[in-house]
Amino acid sequence: MKMIELFQWMSNRTIFRKRMITNKLEELYKSPFSFLFLYLFLYGFHCIWNWSEFMSFNRSLELDAIHSGKQISLWSLYPFQIVIVLLVFVLYWFISFSIIFFFSLGETNKEIFRTKNLPFFMSLVRQFFLFVCLLFVGNQILGLLQYLEFYSVLVVLFWFSLFLLFIIKNGDLYRRLFVSADHSTSFLSHSLGYVNPIVCVFVVLALANV
């Protein structure tokens, strides 16, 4: 009997631990920062795995800069390139927030925006880094196919499809969050979610060419 009781106790403990781990994983997944942490982990692992190659790449950039008499930006070197991604997110958030604030000057939209500030920020973090993770993993997979003749076509198709999906999901996010009490459709909830990512891309491209 003692053996049976011990076995049942161990079985119950195992089930309890599995449920606890499952609940923790679900909480982590539902966290607005889950994909940010996932991206940091993936990028860190990527840098560690390819450390010697990246150091050679850094030295090559530094030598080219010395020979050309130019200065090299710290953010173009590994592992500091991740700072660019974080800055792009800050810029994307700022542009989105500014445009929404401008279009929410009306009394109705202002009230909707005021009550949805925090959920909007949390959702934006989660969604942005979800697509950053998809882009990162997709680029790594595409890197294995770089010797194919149609590699450039695959890259363009992947990037375009991912950006199109990002625009659609962003529009869904705005339509879900910015809903008035009478469920009426406004520019803030209907169209602005599709506009913001496009505006942000143009701003990033403009800054990159400055």
N, C-alpha and C positions, 0 to 999 in steps of 0.2 A: 504493500500500500504506500509506503514511504517513497518508493521509486516512482510510482504512478503520480503521486502528489508533486514530487520533485520535477518530473517531466512536464506536468501541467503548468507548474509555476514557471519553468523555463520557457515553455511555449507561450504563455501569457506575456512574459517579459519581452520575448522576441516580437510578438504582435504589437505590443505597446510601443516598443522602440521603432518598429517599422512605421507605425502610424505617426509617431512624433517626428520622424525624419521626413515623412511625406508631407506633413503639415508645414514643417519648416521650409521645405522646398517650394511648396505652393505659395507660402508667404513671401519667400524671396522672389519667386517668379512674378507675383502680382505687384511687387514693389516698383514704384516709378523709376528707381535707379538700377533695376536688375540688369538691363541691357547695357547701361553704362559700365557697371562692374564687369559684365561679361566681356565687353570690348577691351577694357583695361587688362583683363586676364589674357585674352587672345593676343593682344598686341605685345604684352610682356613676354608671353611664351614664344611668340614669333621672333622677338628680338634676341632672346636667350638662345633659341635654337639656331639662329643664323648670325650669331654674334661676330664670328671671325669674318664672315662675308661683309657684314655691315661696317666693321671697322676698316676693311679694305676700301669699301665704297667711300667712307668718310675721308680717308687719306687721299684718295683719288680726287675728291672734290677740293680738298685743301691745296693739293699740288696744282690743280688747274687754276685755282684762285690766285695762288702765288705767281704763277707764270703769266697770267693775264693782268696782274696788278689790281685785281678786284678784291673786295671783301666778301667773305662768305657768311651767310646768315646762320646763326646757331640752330634755327628751327628747320633748316634743310638737312641737318645731320641726324643720324640715328643715335639714341632713341628719342630725340627731342621733337621729331616730326609729329608726334601725337598732340603736341601743344597746338598745332595748326587746326587739328580736328576740333579740339575744345574751343578754340577761338571762333571757328566757323559756327559752332553751336551757339555761342554767346551772341554772335552777330545775327544768326537766324532768329534767336529768341527776341533780340532787341528790335529787329525789323518787324517781326510778327506782332509784338506788343505795341509798337508805335503805330502800325497801320490799324490795328484793332482799336486802339485808343482814339485815333482820328475818326474812324467810322462809328464810334460809339458815343459821339457827342450828343446825339439825340437822347431824349429823356428815357425812352423805352430801352434802347440799346445800352445806355449808360448803366441802368440798373442790372441788366443781364450780365454785362461785363464785370461789374463790381462784385457780383456774387459768384462769378466763375473764375476769378483770378487764379486762385491756388490750384483748382483742378486743371485749369488750362496749362499752367506751368508744369505740373507733374506729368500730364499727358504728353506734353511737348517733349519733355526729357525722354520719356519712355519710347515714344514713337521715333524720334530722331535717331537715337542710338540703336534701336532695333534695325533700322535701315542701314546704319553705319556698320553694324555687325554683318548684315547680309552682304553689303558691299565688300567688306573685308574678306569674308569667307569666299565670296564669289570670285574676287580678284586672285585669291590664292589658288583656287581651282583652275581659273583661266590661265594662270602662270604655268600650269602643267601642260597646257595646250598651245604654248607660244610658238611651237615649231610647225604648226599646221598652216596650210596656205590661207585658210579663211579665218585665221586668228583675229585679225583686226575687225572683221565683220561680227564675230562672236562678242568681242568687247563692246562694240557700239550697240549691238542688240541688247546685251545684258544691262549696260548702263542706262540706255533709253527705257527699257522695260521697267527697271527698278525705279527710275525717276518718275515715270508715269504712274506706277503703283503708289509711290510716295505722295504724289499730288492727289490721287484719288482718296487715299487713306486720310490725308490731311483735311480734305473736304468733308469726309465723313465725320472726322473729329469735331470740326467746327459746327456741323449740322447737329451733332449729338449734344454738344455742350451749350451752345448759344441759342437756346430755345426760349421764346417769350412765354409768358403765362397763358396767352390765348393760342399758343402754338402757331402763330403767324410766321410766314417766311419773310426774312429780311436779307439784305445784302451781306450783313455780318454773318448770318448762319448759312446762307446758301452759296455764295460765290467767293467770299473772301478767303476761305480755306484753300481754294484752288489757285488764287492769285499770289498768296504770300510765298510759297516755295519758288515760283518762277521769278518773282522780284528778287528774292534772296540770291538765286543763282546768278542773275545779271549783276548784282552788286558785288558778289564774290569774284566773278570774272573781271569786272571793272577794276577792283582793287588789285587783283593778281597782275594786271597789265600796267599798273601805275609804276 
